[in-house]
């Protein structure tokens, strides 16, 4: 079972890192998932992720109470807007745009209703 959690952790971490540049691939939830997977499998990888300069603070903040800091909220909002604009520019059908509006709006509501911490 340990091997499963390690593989799941690295897969989640890899896809999450790819999400930094790929539209519609959620970075933060995948990094949080990687932290969870590593906590089940490897103290070494878990500690590495928690101490990582970029990823560690978001995991610690989330664990401290579901906190998403305001700059991260704005970045997420911007990326969601860019992804939707890209869909429009690529000529996505109206029904696809309608589904995106529903899903992306739900994501924004979730993000903006989380606490921001100090």
DRENTORKOL-26045 format. One record per residue (C-alpha): residue number from 1; chain; y, x, z. Coordinates in steps of 0.05 Angstrom, whole numbers, always signed. Last residue first. Layout:
@pos NUM unit A yy Y xx X zz Z
...
This chain:
@pos 118 unit A yy +735 xx -73 zz +178
@pos 117 unit A yy +679 xx -115 zz +148
@pos 116 unit A yy +684 xx -153 zz +83
@pos 115 unit A yy +642 xx -214 zz +99
@pos 114 unit A yy +604 xx -247 zz +42
@pos 113 unit A yy +635 xx -309 zz +9
@pos 112 unit A yy +663 xx -269 zz -50
@pos 111 unit A yy +595 xx -242 zz -71
@pos 110 unit A yy +557 xx -308 zz -66
@pos 109 unit A yy +611 xx -346 zz -103
@pos 108 unit A yy +613 xx -292 zz -156
@pos 107 unit A yy +537 xx -295 zz -165
@pos 106 unit A yy +540 xx -371 zz -171
@pos 105 unit A yy +595 xx -365 zz -223
@pos 104 unit A yy +552 xx -315 zz -261
@pos 103 unit A yy +493 xx -362 zz -262
@pos 102 unit A yy +531 xx -424 zz -283
@pos 101 unit A yy +577 xx -390 zz -333
@pos 100 unit A yy +517 xx -352 zz -361
@pos 99 unit A yy +479 xx -417 zz -372
@pos 98 unit A yy +539 xx -446 zz -409
@pos 97 unit A yy +547 xx -383 zz -451
@pos 96 unit A yy +474 xx -388 zz -471
@pos 95 unit A yy +483 xx -461 zz -490
@pos 94 unit A yy +545 xx -443 zz -531
@pos 93 unit A yy +507 xx -392 zz -573
@pos 92 unit A yy +524 xx -319 zz -563
@pos 91 unit A yy +574 xx -293 zz -614
@pos 90 unit A yy +573 xx -219 zz -596
@pos 89 unit A yy +645 xx -224 zz -574
@pos 88 unit A yy +629 xx -283 zz -528
@pos 87 unit A yy +571 xx -246 zz -496
@pos 86 unit A yy +614 xx -184 zz -488
@pos 85 unit A yy +667 xx -226 zz -453
@pos 84 unit A yy +613 xx -251 zz -404
@pos 83 unit A yy +590 xx -181 zz -389
@pos 82 unit A yy +662 xx -157 zz -381
@pos 81 unit A yy +677 xx -213 zz -332
@pos 80 unit A yy +615 xx -198 zz -291
@pos 79 unit A yy +634 xx -124 zz -291
@pos 78 unit A yy +704 xx -141 zz -266
@pos 77 unit A yy +678 xx -187 zz -211
@pos 76 unit A yy +629 xx -134 zz -189
@pos 75 unit A yy +685 xx -81 zz -186
@pos 74 unit A yy +729 xx -129 zz -148
@pos 73 unit A yy +674 xx -144 zz -97
@pos 72 unit A yy +660 xx -70 zz -90
@pos 71 unit A yy +733 xx -57 zz -75
@pos 70 unit A yy +731 xx -114 zz -23
@pos 69 unit A yy +673 xx -86 zz +17
@pos 68 unit A yy +607 xx -125 zz +17
@pos 67 unit A yy +581 xx -137 zz +87
@pos 66 unit A yy +516 xx -174 zz +98
@pos 65 unit A yy +519 xx -160 zz +173
@pos 64 unit A yy +509 xx -87 zz +190
@pos 63 unit A yy +450 xx -83 zz +142
@pos 62 unit A yy +496 xx -94 zz +83
@pos 61 unit A yy +545 xx -42 zz +108
@pos 60 unit A yy +490 xx +10 zz +118
@pos 59 unit A yy +462 xx -3 zz +49
@pos 58 unit A yy +531 xx +1 zz +16
@pos 57 unit A yy +547 xx +65 zz +54
@pos 56 unit A yy +482 xx +99 zz +33
@pos 55 unit A yy +487 xx +88 zz -42
@pos 54 unit A yy +544 xx +134 zz -63
@pos 53 unit A yy +541 xx +194 zz -16
@pos 52 unit A yy +466 xx +188 zz -2
@pos 51 unit A yy +450 xx +189 zz +72
@pos 50 unit A yy +415 xx +122 zz +72
@pos 49 unit A yy +378 xx +140 zz +8
@pos 48 unit A yy +354 xx +207 zz +35
@pos 47 unit A yy +334 xx +174 zz +101
@pos 46 unit A yy +292 xx +123 zz +64
@pos 45 unit A yy +261 xx +176 zz +20
@pos 44 unit A yy +240 xx +217 zz +81
@pos 43 unit A yy +219 xx +157 zz +122
@pos 42 unit A yy +172 xx +137 zz +66
@pos 41 unit A yy +135 xx +72 zz +53
@pos 40 unit A yy +163 xx +8 zz +83
@pos 39 unit A yy +234 xx +35 zz +94
@pos 38 unit A yy +229 xx +61 zz +22
@pos 37 unit A yy +218 xx -9 zz -4
@pos 36 unit A yy +276 xx -37 zz +35
@pos 35 unit A yy +323 xx +18 zz +12
@pos 34 unit A yy +300 xx +7 zz -60
@pos 33 unit A yy +315 xx -67 zz -52
@pos 32 unit A yy +385 xx -51 zz -28
@pos 31 unit A yy +394 xx -6 zz -89
@pos 30 unit A yy +368 xx -63 zz -133
@pos 29 unit A yy +416 xx -113 zz -102
@pos 28 unit A yy +474 xx -65 zz -112
@pos 27 unit A yy +463 xx -47 zz -185
@pos 26 unit A yy +453 xx -115 zz -218
@pos 25 unit A yy +435 xx -107 zz -292
@pos 24 unit A yy +480 xx -156 zz -330
@pos 23 unit A yy +518 xx -101 zz -366
@pos 22 unit A yy +486 xx -32 zz -368
@pos 21 unit A yy +527 xx +26 zz -343
@pos 20 unit A yy +517 xx +23 zz -268
@pos 19 unit A yy +455 xx -19 zz -280
@pos 18 unit A yy +418 xx +43 zz -301
@pos 17 unit A yy +425 xx +66 zz -228
@pos 16 unit A yy +395 xx +0 zz -205
@pos 15 unit A yy +338 xx +7 zz -255
@pos 14 unit A yy +322 xx +75 zz -227
@pos 13 unit A yy +329 xx +55 zz -154
@pos 12 unit A yy +285 xx -7 zz -164
@pos 11 unit A yy +232 xx +34 zz -199
@pos 10 unit A yy +237 xx +88 zz -145
@pos 9 unit A yy +228 xx +38 zz -89
@pos 8 unit A yy +173 xx -2 zz -124
@pos 7 unit A yy +134 xx +63 zz -136
@pos 6 unit A yy +143 xx +82 zz -63
@pos 5 unit A yy +124 xx +12 zz -39
@pos 4 unit A yy +61 xx +11 zz -82
@pos 3 unit A yy +41 xx +81 zz -59
@pos 2 unit A yy +46 xx +59 zz +14
@pos 1 unit A yy +0 xx +0 zz +0
